[in-house]
Amino acid sequence: MLGTEIAELFSDARIKICDLPDFDITNENQLSSVLIDCDIVINCSAFTDVEKAESQRNMAFKVNVEAVGSLAKIARKKNIYVIHISTDFVFDGNKKDAYTETDLPNPINVYGQSKLAGEKLLAQYHNFYSIIRLQWTYGKNGNNFISKLISLLKHKDSLKVVDDQFGSPTATKEAARVIKEFVVRKPVGLFHYAAMGKASRYEVAQFAFEKLKIKTKLVACKTNEFKTAAQRPLNSCFCCDKIQAVLTGPIEHWQKPLERFLGTASV
């Protein structure tokens, strides 16, 4: 999802796009071969299925941890700047305020554990990198909360959406623009990025339905009403002051990019 947006944004640049099935980041030989003559690597590769990660822990750690460690070692030898994408799921969601980069992570599911372990390996083996934690991403490619809402409309007269999970829906198109600025400036360290503002999943769904003029009934519910293999953090809100200081323009409120995205959606 994010990788496609980045590829489109850099379409006029000399870039190499690597993805399954032709490229497997867990294959160290393949990884070494694609890093020849590279100055910058943007790593969007990840095992992102939060539910499947609970039963496929080994694969989640192979992609999200071991491969990142291998990337870090090779990048250090070649002095390659690495931009690595991580997640709000490194936190347990129990904090009342927005999470800063100095807050202590405490993941409550395998996916979050694997992403945090990957961050640590990158920092251990390399010193020329940035980690950008994203949250609640959506875009025209891939499966996400917004696309799921729209697809479910065809099969249901009403939808139950949780009102006790809070964060900020963040467009992959906007995240790609941020990454492009990082390519130019090459800041080093850990950064949080999300659209400005805060909303519950239910409030985001309400906004989307209003903009799309959808009549399907929305029903507010609690997270514990859904039986899932993986726990979800209730608070995913980020403080983005650190990354804002790096960017050339202000971060938009979540409603603006989401409204633009919904204008291209087909229901």
C-alpha positions as protocol buffer text, in pm:
chain_id: "A"
residue {
  index: 1
  type: MET
  ca { x: 0 y: 0 z: 0 }
}
residue {
  index: 2
  type: LEU
  ca { x: 264 y: 254 z: 105 }
}
residue {
  index: 3
  type: GLY
  ca { x: 525 y: 114 z: -132 }
}
residue {
  index: 4
  type: THR
  ca { x: 301 y: 175 z: -432 }
}
residue {
  index: 5
  type: GLU
  ca { x: 249 y: 539 z: -332 }
}
residue {
  index: 6
  type: ILE
  ca { x: 625 y: 588 z: -290 }
}
residue {
  index: 7
  type: ALA
  ca { x: 696 y: 429 z: -629 }
}
residue {
  index: 8
  type: GLU
  ca { x: 449 y: 667 z: -796 }
}
residue {
  index: 9
  type: LEU
  ca { x: 592 y: 969 z: -615 }
}
residue {
  index: 10
  type: PHE
  ca { x: 946 y: 881 z: -727 }
}
residue {
  index: 11
  type: SER
  ca { x: 845 y: 780 z: -1080 }
}
residue {
  index: 12
  type: ASP
  ca { x: 1074 y: 1043 z: -1231 }
}
residue {
  index: 13
  type: ALA
  ca { x: 1377 y: 934 z: -1025 }
}
residue {
  index: 14
  type: ARG
  ca { x: 1626 y: 652 z: -1069 }
}
residue {
  index: 15
  type: ILE
  ca { x: 1486 y: 395 z: -828 }
}
residue {
  index: 16
  type: LYS
  ca { x: 1475 y: 20 z: -797 }
}
residue {
  index: 17
  type: ILE
  ca { x: 1147 y: -133 z: -678 }
}
residue {
  index: 18
  type: CYS
  ca { x: 1172 y: -476 z: -513 }
}
residue {
  index: 19
  type: ASP
  ca { x: 868 y: -680 z: -416 }
}
residue {
  index: 20
  type: LEU
  ca { x: 727 y: -1031 z: -400 }
}
residue {
  index: 21
  type: PRO
  ca { x: 723 y: -1266 z: -582 }
}
residue {
  index: 22
  type: ASP
  ca { x: 1045 y: -1165 z: -759 }
}
residue {
  index: 23
  type: PHE
  ca { x: 1218 y: -1038 z: -446 }
}
residue {
  index: 24
  type: ASP
  ca { x: 1216 y: -1189 z: -97 }
}
residue {
  index: 25
  type: ILE
  ca { x: 1363 y: -965 z: 173 }
}
residue {
  index: 26
  type: THR
  ca { x: 1422 y: -1269 z: 396 }
}
residue {
  index: 27
  type: ASN
  ca { x: 1667 y: -1407 z: 138 }
}
residue {
  index: 28
  type: GLU
  ca { x: 1998 y: -1248 z: 239 }
}
residue {
  index: 29
  type: ASN
  ca { x: 2162 y: -1320 z: -98 }
}
residue {
  index: 30
  type: GLN
  ca { x: 1881 y: -1142 z: -283 }
}
residue {
  index: 31
  type: LEU
  ca { x: 1897 y: -857 z: -34 }
}
residue {
  index: 32
  type: SER
  ca { x: 2270 y: -812 z: -85 }
}
residue {
  index: 33
  type: SER
  ca { x: 2235 y: -816 z: -462 }
}
residue {
  index: 34
  type: VAL
  ca { x: 1971 y: -541 z: -476 }
}
residue {
  index: 35
  type: LEU
  ca { x: 2171 y: -315 z: -243 }
}
residue {
  index: 36
  type: ILE
  ca { x: 2462 y: -286 z: -485 }
}
residue {
  index: 37
  type: ASP
  ca { x: 2518 y: 80 z: -579 }
}
residue {
  index: 38
  type: CYS
  ca { x: 2234 y: 201 z: -353 }
}
residue {
  index: 39
  type: ASP
  ca { x: 2251 y: 530 z: -162 }
}
residue {
  index: 40
  type: ILE
  ca { x: 1914 y: 506 z: 14 }
}
residue {
  index: 41
  type: VAL
  ca { x: 1680 y: 221 z: 106 }
}
residue {
  index: 42
  type: ILE
  ca { x: 1313 y: 275 z: 196 }
}
residue {
  index: 43
  type: ASN
  ca { x: 1197 y: -41 z: 371 }
}
residue {
  index: 44
  type: CYS
  ca { x: 819 y: -83 z: 350 }
}
residue {
  index: 45
  type: SER
  ca { x: 841 y: -463 z: 362 }
}
residue {
  index: 46
  type: ALA
  ca { x: 660 y: -618 z: 656 }
}
residue {
  index: 47
  type: PHE
  ca { x: 442 y: -903 z: 772 }
}
residue {
  index: 48
  type: THR
  ca { x: 142 y: -682 z: 852 }
}
residue {
  index: 49
  type: ASP
  ca { x: -143 y: -929 z: 907 }
}
residue {
  index: 50
  type: VAL
  ca { x: -202 y: -868 z: 1278 }
}
residue {
  index: 51
  type: GLU
  ca { x: -432 y: -1168 z: 1320 }
}
residue {
  index: 52
  type: LYS
  ca { x: -219 y: -1420 z: 1130 }
}
residue {
  index: 53
  type: ALA
  ca { x: 94 y: -1306 z: 1314 }
}
residue {
  index: 54
  type: GLU
  ca { x: -46 y: -1467 z: 1630 }
}
residue {
  index: 55
  type: SER
  ca { x: -37 y: -1814 z: 1468 }
}
residue {
  index: 56
  type: GLN
  ca { x: 254 y: -1745 z: 1229 }
}
residue {
  index: 57
  type: ARG
  ca { x: 498 y: -1595 z: 1478 }
}
residue {
  index: 58
  type: ASN
  ca { x: 806 y: -1742 z: 1311 }
}
residue {
  index: 59
  type: MET
  ca { x: 722 y: -1589 z: 974 }
}
residue {
  index: 60
  type: ALA
  ca { x: 635 y: -1252 z: 1131 }
}
residue {
  index: 61
  type: PHE
  ca { x: 972 y: -1244 z: 1308 }
}
residue {
  index: 62
  type: LYS
  ca { x: 1155 y: -1363 z: 997 }
}
residue {
  index: 63
  type: VAL
  ca { x: 1023 y: -1071 z: 793 }
}
residue {
  index: 64
  type: ASN
  ca { x: 991 y: -801 z: 1058 }
}
residue {
  index: 65
  type: VAL
  ca { x: 1304 y: -878 z: 1261 }
}
residue {
  index: 66
  type: GLU
  ca { x: 1562 y: -1103 z: 1096 }
}
residue {
  index: 67
  type: ALA
  ca { x: 1537 y: -938 z: 754 }
}
residue {
  index: 68
  type: VAL
  ca { x: 1567 y: -591 z: 911 }
}
residue {
  index: 69
  type: GLY
  ca { x: 1877 y: -703 z: 1096 }
}
residue {
  index: 70
  type: SER
  ca { x: 2031 y: -829 z: 773 }
}
residue {
  index: 71
  type: LEU
  ca { x: 1940 y: -505 z: 596 }
}
residue {
  index: 72
  type: ALA
  ca { x: 2100 y: -301 z: 876 }
}
residue {
  index: 73
  type: LYS
  ca { x: 2428 y: -495 z: 862 }
}
residue {
  index: 74
  type: ILE
  ca { x: 2460 y: -465 z: 484 }
}
residue {
  index: 75
  type: ALA
  ca { x: 2359 y: -97 z: 489 }
}
residue {
  index: 76
  type: ARG
  ca { x: 2621 y: -16 z: 752 }
}
residue {
  index: 77
  type: LYS
  ca { x: 2898 y: -170 z: 545 }
}
residue {
  index: 78
  type: LYS
  ca { x: 2794 y: 33 z: 242 }
}
residue {
  index: 79
  type: ASN
  ca { x: 2696 y: 351 z: 434 }
}
residue {
  index: 80
  type: ILE
  ca { x: 2341 y: 335 z: 295 }
}
residue {
  index: 81
  type: TYR
  ca { x: 2079 y: 561 z: 452 }
}
residue {
  index: 82
  type: VAL
  ca { x: 1782 y: 347 z: 561 }
}
residue {
  index: 83
  type: ILE
  ca { x: 1427 y: 473 z: 607 }
}
residue {
  index: 84
  type: HIS
  ca { x: 1238 y: 202 z: 795 }
}
residue {
  index: 85
  type: ILE
  ca { x: 860 y: 201 z: 848 }
}
residue {
  index: 86
  type: SER
  ca { x: 720 y: 90 z: 1183 }
}
residue {
  index: 87
  type: THR
  ca { x: 390 y: 109 z: 1368 }
}
residue {
  index: 88
  type: ASP
  ca { x: 183 y: 237 z: 1660 }
}
residue {
  index: 89
  type: PHE
  ca { x: 139 y: -127 z: 1762 }
}
residue {
  index: 90
  type: VAL
  ca { x: 469 y: -111 z: 1951 }
}
residue {
  index: 91
  type: PHE
  ca { x: 263 y: 52 z: 2230 }
}
residue {
  index: 92
  type: ASP
  ca { x: 3 y: -107 z: 2457 }
}
residue {
  index: 93
  type: GLY
  ca { x: -243 y: 182 z: 2416 }
}
residue {
  index: 94
  type: ASN
  ca { x: -285 y: 243 z: 2789 }
}
residue {
  index: 95
  type: LYS
  ca { x: -144 y: 596 z: 2792 }
}
residue {
  index: 96
  type: LYS
  ca { x: -405 y: 872 z: 2817 }
}
residue {
  index: 97
  type: ASP
  ca { x: -207 y: 1127 z: 2617 }
}
residue {
  index: 98
  type: ALA
  ca { x: -41 y: 1107 z: 2275 }
}
residue {
  index: 99
  type: TYR
  ca { x: 268 y: 887 z: 2249 }
}
residue {
  index: 100
  type: THR
  ca { x: 606 y: 1053 z: 2199 }
}
residue {
  index: 101
  type: GLU
  ca { x: 924 y: 895 z: 2066 }
}
residue {
  index: 102
  type: THR
  ca { x: 1063 y: 874 z: 2421 }
}
residue {
  index: 103
  type: ASP
  ca { x: 771 y: 671 z: 2559 }
}
residue {
  index: 104
  type: LEU
  ca { x: 854 y: 313 z: 2652 }
}
residue {
  index: 105
  type: PRO
  ca { x: 707 y: 62 z: 2405 }
}
residue {
  index: 106
  type: ASN
  ca { x: 506 y: -233 z: 2533 }
}
residue {
  index: 107
  type: PRO
  ca { x: 347 y: -427 z: 2245 }
}
residue {
  index: 108
  type: ILE
  ca { x: 48 y: -646 z: 2327 }
}
residue {
  index: 109
  type: ASN
  ca { x: 47 y: -865 z: 2017 }
}
residue {
  index: 110
  type: VAL
  ca { x: 297 y: -1060 z: 1808 }
}
residue {
  index: 111
  type: TYR
  ca { x: 291 y: -811 z: 1522 }
}
residue {
  index: 112
  type: GLY
  ca { x: 384 y: -525 z: 1755 }
}
residue {
  index: 113
  type: GLN
  ca { x: 650 y: -737 z: 1925 }
}
residue {
  index: 114
  type: SER
  ca { x: 809 y: -822 z: 1590 }
}
residue {
  index: 115
  type: LYS
  ca { x: 808 y: -461 z: 1467 }
}
residue {
  index: 116
  type: LEU
  ca { x: 967 y: -338 z: 1791 }
}
residue {
  index: 117
  type: ALA
  ca { x: 1234 y: -608 z: 1770 }
}
residue {
  index: 118
  type: GLY
  ca { x: 1305 y: -499 z: 1413 }
}
residue {
  index: 119
  type: GLU
  ca { x: 1349 y: -138 z: 1524 }
}
residue {
  index: 120
  type: LYS
  ca { x: 1597 y: -249 z: 1789 }
}
residue {
  index: 121
  type: LEU
  ca { x: 1805 y: -453 z: 1545 }
}
residue {
  index: 122
  type: LEU
  ca { x: 1822 y: -164 z: 1300 }
}
residue {
  index: 123
  type: ALA
  ca { x: 1946 y: 67 z: 1576 }
}
residue {
  index: 124
  type: GLN
  ca { x: 2190 y: -197 z: 1701 }
}
residue {
  index: 125
  type: TYR
  ca { x: 2357 y: -270 z: 1368 }
}
residue {
  index: 126
  type: HIS
  ca { x: 2335 y: 65 z: 1188 }
}
residue {
  index: 127
  type: ASN
  ca { x: 2374 y: 433 z: 1271 }
}
residue {
  index: 128
  type: PHE
  ca { x: 2256 y: 607 z: 953 }
}
residue {
  index: 129
  type: TYR
  ca { x: 1881 y: 549 z: 957 }
}
residue {
  index: 130
  type: SER
  ca { x: 1540 y: 687 z: 1040 }
}
residue {
  index: 131
  type: ILE
  ca { x: 1246 y: 490 z: 1176 }
}
residue {
  index: 132
  type: ILE
  ca { x: 905 y: 638 z: 1098 }
}
residue {
  index: 133
  type: ARG
  ca { x: 619 y: 492 z: 1300 }
}
residue {
  index: 134
  type: LEU
  ca { x: 285 y: 523 z: 1121 }
}
residue {
  index: 135
  type: GLN
  ca { x: -70 y: 452 z: 1235 }
}
residue {
  index: 136
  type: TRP
  ca { x: -412 y: 377 z: 1089 }
}
residue {
  index: 137
  type: THR
  ca { x: -286 y: 400 z: 731 }
}
residue {
  index: 138
  type: TYR
  ca { x: -521 y: 389 z: 433 }
}
residue {
  index: 139
  type: GLY
  ca { x: -476 y: 424 z: 60 }
}
residue {
  index: 140
  type: LYS
  ca { x: -594 y: 312 z: -281 }
}
residue {
  index: 141
  type: ASN
  ca { x: -386 y: -7 z: -264 }
}
residue {
  index: 142
  type: GLY
  ca { x: -406 y: -281 z: -5 }
}
residue {
  index: 143
  type: ASN
  ca { x: -645 y: -371 z: 273 }
}
residue {
  index: 144
  type: ASN
  ca { x: -720 y: -110 z: 538 }
}
residue {
  index: 145
  type: PHE
  ca { x: -994 y: 18 z: 768 }
}
residue {
  index: 146
  type: ILE
  ca { x: -1145 y: 255 z: 509 }
}
residue {
  index: 147
  type: SER
  ca { x: -1145 y: -2 z: 228 }
}
residue {
  index: 148
  type: LYS
  ca { x: -1301 y: -260 z: 461 }
}
residue {
  index: 149
  type: LEU
  ca { x: -1579 y: -18 z: 552 }
}
residue {
  index: 150
  type: ILE
  ca { x: -1661 y: 45 z: 188 }
}
residue {
  index: 151
  type: SER
  ca { x: -1648 y: -323 z: 90 }
}
residue {
  index: 152
  type: LEU
  ca { x: -1878 y: -427 z: 378 }
}
residue {
  index: 153
  type: LEU
  ca { x: -2145 y: -185 z: 261 }
}
residue {
  index: 154
  type: LYS
  ca { x: -2236 y: -420 z: -21 }
}
residue {
  index: 155
  type: HIS
  ca { x: -2327 y: -699 z: 220 }
}
residue {
  index: 156
  type: LYS
  ca { x: -2469 y: -535 z: 533 }
}
residue {
  index: 157
  type: ASP
  ca { x: -2760 y: -310 z: 629 }
}
residue {
  index: 158
  type: SER
  ca { x: -2579 y: -201 z: 945 }
}
residue {
  index: 159
  type: LEU
  ca { x: -2220 y: -199 z: 1065 }
}
residue {
  index: 160
  type: LYS
  ca { x: -2076 y: -223 z: 1415 }
}
residue {
  index: 161
  type: VAL
  ca { x: -1768 y: -5 z: 1465 }
}
residue {
  index: 162
  type: VAL
  ca { x: -1567 y: 32 z: 1784 }
}
residue {
  index: 163
  type: ASP
  ca { x: -1579 y: 368 z: 1961 }
}
residue {
  index: 164
  type: ASP
  ca { x: -1306 y: 300 z: 2219 }
}
residue {
  index: 165
  type: GLN
  ca { x: -1003 y: 283 z: 1987 }
}
residue {
  index: 166
  type: PHE
  ca { x: -852 y: 627 z: 1922 }
}
residue {
  index: 167
  type: GLY
  ca { x: -596 y: 747 z: 1672 }
}
residue {
  index: 168
  type: SER
  ca { x: -568 y: 936 z: 1347 }
}
residue {
  index: 169
  type: PRO
  ca { x: -638 y: 791 z: 999 }
}
residue {
  index: 170
  type: THR
  ca { x: -325 y: 860 z: 797 }
}
residue {
  index: 171
  type: ALA
  ca { x: -315 y: 860 z: 418 }
}
residue {
  index: 172
  type: THR
  ca { x: -32 y: 663 z: 258 }
}
residue {
  index: 173
  type: LYS
  ca { x: -13 y: 938 z: -4 }
}
residue {
  index: 174
  type: GLU
  ca { x: 75 y: 1189 z: 270 }
}
residue {
  index: 175
  type: ALA
  ca { x: 317 y: 945 z: 435 }
}
residue {
  index: 176
  type: ALA
  ca { x: 493 y: 900 z: 99 }
}
residue {
  index: 177
  type: ARG
  ca { x: 542 y: 1278 z: 75 }
}
residue {
  index: 178
  type: VAL
  ca { x: 698 y: 1280 z: 421 }
}
residue {
  index: 179
  type: ILE
  ca { x: 933 y: 1000 z: 318 }
}
residue {
  index: 180
  type: LYS
  ca { x: 1034 y: 1199 z: 10 }
}
residue {
  index: 181
  type: GLU
  ca { x: 1138 y: 1485 z: 239 }
}
residue {
  index: 182
  type: PHE
  ca { x: 1342 y: 1238 z: 449 }
}
residue {
  index: 183
  type: VAL
  ca { x: 1519 y: 1124 z: 133 }
}
residue {
  index: 184
  type: VAL
  ca { x: 1631 y: 1483 z: 77 }
}
residue {
  index: 185
  type: ARG
  ca { x: 1717 y: 1578 z: 437 }
}
residue {
  index: 186
  type: LYS
  ca { x: 1825 y: 1241 z: 576 }
}
residue {
  index: 187
  type: PRO
  ca { x: 1735 y: 1301 z: 941 }
}
residue {
  index: 188
  type: VAL
  ca { x: 1853 y: 1031 z: 1180 }
}
residue {
  index: 189
  type: GLY
  ca { x: 1651 y: 874 z: 1460 }
}
residue {
  index: 190
  type: LEU
  ca { x: 1299 y: 773 z: 1557 }
}
residue {
  index: 191
  type: PHE
  ca { x: 993 y: 969 z: 1444 }
}
residue {
  index: 192
  type: HIS
  ca { x: 616 y: 949 z: 1484 }
}
residue {
  index: 193
  type: TYR
  ca { x: 395 y: 1049 z: 1192 }
}
residue {
  index: 194
  type: ALA
  ca { x: 17 y: 1066 z: 1169 }
}
residue {
  index: 195
  type: ALA
  ca { x: -240 y: 1311 z: 1044 }
}
residue {
  index: 196
  type: MET
  ca { x: -326 y: 1579 z: 1300 }
}
residue {
  index: 197
  type: GLY
  ca { x: -619 y: 1536 z: 1533 }
}
residue {
  index: 198
  type: LYS
  ca { x: -778 y: 1246 z: 1716 }
}
residue {
  index: 199
  type: ALA
  ca { x: -1087 y: 1034 z: 1649 }
}
residue {
  index: 200
  type: SER
  ca { x: -1236 y: 700 z: 1737 }
}
residue {
  index: 201
  type: ARG
  ca { x: -1283 y: 434 z: 1471 }
}
residue {
  index: 202
  type: TYR
  ca { x: -1656 y: 504 z: 1497 }
}
residue {
  index: 203
  type: GLU
  ca { x: -1607 y: 878 z: 1437 }
}
residue {
  index: 204
  type: VAL
  ca { x: -1390 y: 808 z: 1134 }
}
residue {
  index: 205
  type: ALA
  ca { x: -1659 y: 578 z: 994 }
}
residue {
  index: 206
  type: GLN
  ca { x: -1923 y: 844 z: 1060 }
}
residue {
  index: 207
  type: PHE
  ca { x: -1718 y: 1102 z: 871 }
}
residue {
  index: 208
  type: ALA
  ca { x: -1663 y: 866 z: 577 }
}
residue {
  index: 209
  type: PHE
  ca { x: -2030 y: 770 z: 555 }
}
residue {
  index: 210
  type: GLU
  ca { x: -2140 y: 1134 z: 563 }
}
residue {
  index: 211
  type: LYS
  ca { x: -1899 y: 1231 z: 284 }
}
residue {
  index: 212
  type: LEU
  ca { x: -2002 y: 933 z: 72 }
}
residue {
  index: 213
  type: LYS
  ca { x: -2373 y: 992 z: 149 }
}
residue {
  index: 214
  type: ILE
  ca { x: -2411 y: 634 z: 270 }
}
residue {
  index: 215
  type: LYS
  ca { x: -2734 y: 537 z: 443 }
}
residue {
  index: 216
  type: THR
  ca { x: -2605 y: 220 z: 608 }
}
residue {
  index: 217
  type: LYS
  ca { x: -2667 y: 230 z: 983 }
}
residue {
  index: 218
  type: LEU
  ca { x: -2361 y: 262 z: 1205 }
}
residue {
  index: 219
  type: VAL
  ca { x: -2370 y: 100 z: 1548 }
}
residue {
  index: 220
  type: ALA
  ca { x: -2113 y: 198 z: 1811 }
}
residue {
  index: 221
  type: CYS
  ca { x: -1963 y: -88 z: 2012 }
}
residue {
  index: 222
  type: LYS
  ca { x: -1662 y: -176 z: 2228 }
}
residue {
  index: 223
  type: THR
  ca { x: -1343 y: -358 z: 2132 }
}
residue {
  index: 224
  type: ASN
  ca { x: -1414 y: -644 z: 2369 }
}
residue {
  index: 225
  type: GLU
  ca { x: -1732 y: -724 z: 2174 }
}
residue {
  index: 226
  type: PHE
  ca { x: -1515 y: -854 z: 1889 }
}
residue {
  index: 227
  type: LYS
  ca { x: -1332 y: -1181 z: 1942 }
}
residue {
  index: 228
  type: THR
  ca { x: -991 y: -1152 z: 1775 }
}
residue {
  index: 229
  type: ALA
  ca { x: -669 y: -1349 z: 1797 }
}
residue {
  index: 230
  type: ALA
  ca { x: -464 y: -1033 z: 1857 }
}
residue {
  index: 231
  type: GLN
  ca { x: -524 y: -755 z: 2107 }
}
residue {
  index: 232
  type: ARG
  ca { x: -537 y: -398 z: 1976 }
}
residue {
  index: 233
  type: PRO
  ca { x: -410 y: -85 z: 2155 }
}
residue {
  index: 234
  type: LEU
  ca { x: -700 y: 143 z: 2250 }
}
residue {
  index: 235
  type: ASN
  ca { x: -490 y: 459 z: 2223 }
}
residue {
  index: 236
  type: SER
  ca { x: -274 y: 497 z: 1912 }
}
residue {
  index: 237
  type: CYS
  ca { x: -242 y: 875 z: 1919 }
}
residue {
  index: 238
  type: PHE
  ca { x: 98 y: 1019 z: 1828 }
}
residue {
  index: 239
  type: CYS
  ca { x: 266 y: 1342 z: 1923 }
}
residue {
  index: 240
  type: CYS
  ca { x: 422 y: 1455 z: 1593 }
}
residue {
  index: 241
  type: ASP
  ca { x: 616 y: 1759 z: 1715 }
}
residue {
  index: 242
  type: LYS
  ca { x: 953 y: 1601 z: 1639 }
}
residue {
  index: 243
  type: ILE
  ca { x: 877 y: 1512 z: 1278 }
}
residue {
  index: 244
  type: GLN
  ca { x: 694 y: 1841 z: 1221 }
}
residue {
  index: 245
  type: ALA
  ca { x: 1020 y: 2022 z: 1293 }
}
residue {
  index: 246
  type: VAL
  ca { x: 1180 y: 1831 z: 1003 }
}
residue {
  index: 247
  type: LEU
  ca { x: 901 y: 1887 z: 749 }
}
residue {
  index: 248
  type: THR
  ca { x: 869 y: 2195 z: 529 }
}
residue {
  index: 249
  type: GLY
  ca { x: 493 y: 2230 z: 571 }
}
residue {
  index: 250
  type: PRO
  ca { x: 232 y: 2170 z: 843 }
}
residue {
  index: 251
  type: ILE
  ca { x: 74 y: 1829 z: 890 }
}
residue {
  index: 252
  type: GLU
  ca { x: -292 y: 1840 z: 785 }
}
residue {
  index: 253
  type: HIS
  ca { x: -585 y: 1745 z: 1007 }
}
residue {
  index: 254
  type: TRP
  ca { x: -700 y: 1390 z: 932 }
}
residue {
  index: 255
  type: GLN
  ca { x: -1032 y: 1501 z: 782 }
}
residue {
  index: 256
  type: LYS
  ca { x: -876 y: 1687 z: 486 }
}
residue {
  index: 257
  type: PRO
  ca { x: -673 y: 1404 z: 323 }
}
residue {
  index: 258
  type: LEU
  ca { x: -948 y: 1153 z: 404 }
}
residue {
  index: 259
  type: GLU
  ca { x: -1206 y: 1369 z: 228 }
}
residue {
  index: 260
  type: ARG
  ca { x: -977 y: 1391 z: -76 }
}
residue {
  index: 261
  type: PHE
  ca { x: -935 y: 1014 z: -74 }
}
residue {
  index: 262
  type: LEU
  ca { x: -1308 y: 950 z: -40 }
}
residue {
  index: 263
  type: GLY
  ca { x: -1363 y: 1171 z: -343 }
}
residue {
  index: 264
  type: THR
  ca { x: -1189 y: 903 z: -551 }
}
residue {
  index: 265
  type: ALA
  ca { x: -1361 y: 605 z: -387 }
}
residue {
  index: 266
  type: SER
  ca { x: -1627 y: 400 z: -565 }
}
residue {
  index: 267
  type: VAL
  ca { x: -1910 y: 265 z: -352 }
}
